Amino acid sequence: MALAIRFEKLLRDGVVPNQSELARLVHVTQPRMTQILNLLHLAPDIQEEILFLPPTTTGRDLLTERDLRPVAAEPDWTRQRRMWGQLVR
């Protein structure tokens, strides 16, 4: 989530001209960059919750970007919140 916010700022401020160039600079594919930036479609309160999740100290993260894709793809924030609630249970 933090990367999505940072990348969006770089694009908005014109530091990087476009998403393709940003993907090249950070050594990810264009589709992967799209996946990261799609997190910005999440409702602001969900974004905030993600940013303040406790850090994972051992093993794998319990929540991944892949888990969030269907939530971010839902345009209705009310539905997103329901989906998010089910995901974090």
C-alpha positions as a Markdown table, in Angstrom:
| # | Residue | x | y | z |
|---|---|---|---|---|
| 1 | Met | 0.0 | 0.0 | 0.0 |
| 2 | Ala | 2.8 | 2.4 | 0.9 |
| 3 | Leu | 4.5 | 1.7 | -2.4 |
| 4 | Ala | 1.3 | 2.4 | -4.3 |
| 5 | Ile | 1.0 | 5.8 | -2.6 |
| 6 | Arg | 4.6 | 6.6 | -3.2 |
| 7 | Phe | 4.5 | 5.5 | -6.8 |
| 8 | Glu | 1.4 | 7.6 | -7.4 |
| 9 | Lys | 3.1 | 10.7 | -6.0 |
| 10 | Leu | 6.1 | 10.2 | -8.3 |
| 11 | Leu | 3.7 | 10.0 | -11.3 |
| 12 | Arg | 1.6 | 12.9 | -10.1 |
| 13 | Asp | 4.6 | 15.2 | -9.4 |
| 14 | Gly | 6.1 | 14.3 | -12.8 |
| 15 | Val | 9.2 | 12.8 | -11.3 |
| 16 | Val | 8.5 | 9.8 | -13.5 |
| 17 | Pro | 6.7 | 10.5 | -16.8 |
| 18 | Asn | 4.5 | 7.4 | -16.9 |
| 19 | Gln | 3.6 | 4.1 | -15.4 |
| 20 | Ser | 5.7 | 2.1 | -17.9 |
| 21 | Glu | 8.9 | 4.1 | -17.1 |
| 22 | Leu | 8.2 | 3.7 | -13.4 |
| 23 | Ala | 7.9 | -0.1 | -13.8 |
| 24 | Arg | 11.2 | -0.2 | -15.7 |
| 25 | Leu | 12.9 | 1.9 | -13.0 |
| 26 | Val | 11.8 | -0.3 | -10.1 |
| 27 | His | 12.4 | -3.5 | -12.1 |
| 28 | Val | 8.9 | -4.9 | -12.2 |
| 29 | Thr | 6.7 | -5.7 | -15.2 |
| 30 | Gln | 4.0 | -3.2 | -16.4 |
| 31 | Pro | 1.2 | -5.6 | -15.3 |
| 32 | Arg | 2.8 | -5.8 | -11.8 |
| 33 | Met | 3.0 | -2.0 | -11.6 |
| 34 | Thr | -0.7 | -1.9 | -12.5 |
| 35 | Gln | -1.5 | -4.4 | -9.7 |
| 36 | Ile | 0.3 | -2.3 | -7.2 |
| 37 | Leu | -1.3 | 1.0 | -8.3 |
| 38 | Asn | -4.8 | -0.6 | -8.3 |
| 39 | Leu | -4.5 | -0.7 | -4.5 |
| 40 | Leu | -5.3 | 3.0 | -4.8 |
| 41 | His | -8.8 | 2.1 | -5.8 |
| 42 | Leu | -9.5 | 0.8 | -2.2 |
| 43 | Ala | -11.6 | 2.9 | 0.0 |
| 44 | Pro | -9.5 | 5.4 | 2.1 |
| 45 | Asp | -10.3 | 3.7 | 5.4 |
| 46 | Ile | -9.3 | 0.3 | 4.0 |
| 47 | Gln | -6.0 | 1.8 | 2.8 |
| 48 | Glu | -5.4 | 3.2 | 6.3 |
| 49 | Glu | -6.1 | -0.1 | 7.9 |
| 50 | Ile | -3.6 | -1.8 | 5.6 |
| 51 | Leu | -0.9 | 0.8 | 6.3 |
| 52 | Phe | -1.3 | 0.2 | 10.1 |
| 53 | Leu | -1.4 | -3.6 | 10.0 |
| 54 | Pro | 1.1 | -5.0 | 12.5 |
| 55 | Pro | 4.4 | -6.1 | 10.8 |
| 56 | Thr | 5.0 | -9.7 | 10.0 |
| 57 | Thr | 8.0 | -10.8 | 12.0 |
| 58 | Thr | 8.1 | -14.5 | 11.0 |
| 59 | Gly | 6.8 | -16.5 | 8.1 |
| 60 | Arg | 4.7 | -15.1 | 5.3 |
| 61 | Asp | 2.3 | -12.2 | 5.4 |
| 62 | Leu | -1.2 | -13.2 | 6.3 |
| 63 | Leu | -2.6 | -10.7 | 3.7 |
| 64 | Thr | -1.1 | -10.2 | 0.3 |
| 65 | Glu | -1.7 | -7.9 | -2.7 |
| 66 | Arg | -3.2 | -10.9 | -4.5 |
| 67 | Asp | -5.8 | -11.2 | -1.7 |
| 68 | Leu | -6.7 | -7.6 | -2.2 |
| 69 | Arg | -7.2 | -7.7 | -6.0 |
| 70 | Pro | -10.9 | -8.6 | -5.9 |
| 71 | Val | -11.6 | -5.9 | -3.2 |
| 72 | Ala | -9.7 | -3.2 | -5.2 |
| 73 | Ala | -11.6 | -4.3 | -8.4 |
| 74 | Glu | -15.0 | -3.6 | -6.7 |
| 75 | Pro | -15.9 | 0.0 | -7.5 |
| 76 | Asp | -18.5 | 0.4 | -4.7 |
| 77 | Trp | -16.8 | 1.3 | -1.4 |
| 78 | Thr | -19.6 | -0.2 | 0.7 |
| 79 | Arg | -19.1 | -3.6 | -1.0 |
| 80 | Gln | -15.4 | -3.2 | -0.7 |
| 81 | Arg | -15.8 | -2.7 | 3.1 |
| 82 | Arg | -17.9 | -5.9 | 3.3 |
| 83 | Met | -15.3 | -7.8 | 1.3 |
| 84 | Trp | -12.5 | -6.4 | 3.4 |
| 85 | Gly | -14.3 | -7.5 | 6.6 |
| 86 | Gln | -14.6 | -11.0 | 5.3 |
| 87 | Leu | -11.0 | -11.0 | 4.3 |
| 88 | Val | -9.6 | -9.9 | 7.6 |
| 89 | Arg | -11.8 | -12.2 | 9.7 |
